Amino acid sequence: MRINKYLSTAGIASRRKVEEFILKGQVKVNGKVVKDLSCDIKDTDIVYFNNNIVRVSQNFDYYKLHKPKGYVTTSSDDKDRKTVMDLMRGVHSRVFPVGRLDYETEGLLIMTNDGEITNILTKPSSDVEKIYMVHIDSGITKDEIKKLSLGVDIGGYTTKPCRVLPIEVKDDFSKIEITISEGKNRQVRKMMEAVGKNVTLLRRIQIGEIRLGGLSRGEYTKLNQKEINYLKSLKKK
Ligand code: URA
């Protein structure tokens, strides 16, 4: 297994982040610093991160968290803002967010140390659907809904067709659900901007078969067995 995949599967961080650690010389294989990202790890190799042995475990932890707005989804922040890690203080294993929600966005975030699941859910070719609830401070026409669902230009990229479901439409407030299977940076906000709408609340309510359910803002809970089985089924695809 490639060294970056090995470290991310072991739950150290995302593949991209572990590549930074490797290039900074924080990773050793059999006692020697390795900066070659193409290094392959064999069963007999011993891998160290910051001089601690890294093992790929099969006993992973899975949580869902309701991220409130005003938190970043990275493990540390150069502007000293609160991170979702601050909300997971009661959890003793090192779990990391699967993918991102922007600072202003709230809702479902899966937290785990299972790097393979993180890789599967965040790779660009992942087709797992994510559902967002969007509040805007105006109405929305059938035409605008059609435009959104066929795909809009969000600055040089046209979004893929998606499902857009109006839940409530009034002149000064509307609530819609958008289901997308891609995850460009701030995608839903940019899509709404493309049709001239002002988002007043954005909440992710579902990832694949995992629902936010009744979790309050800032609250987390372990995934139940059915939810874990669903995530594990993605590994077999
Ligand atoms: N779309 C956004 O605009 N923001 C997110 O955090 C996720 C999807």
Boltz pocket constraint, residues with backbone or C-beta under 6 A from the ligand:
constraints:
  - pocket:
      binder: B
      contacts: [[A, 100], [A, 101], [A, 102], [A, 103], [A, 105], [A, 184], [A, 185], [A, 186], [A, 187], [A, 188], [A, 189], [A, 190], [A, 202]]
      max_distance: 6.0
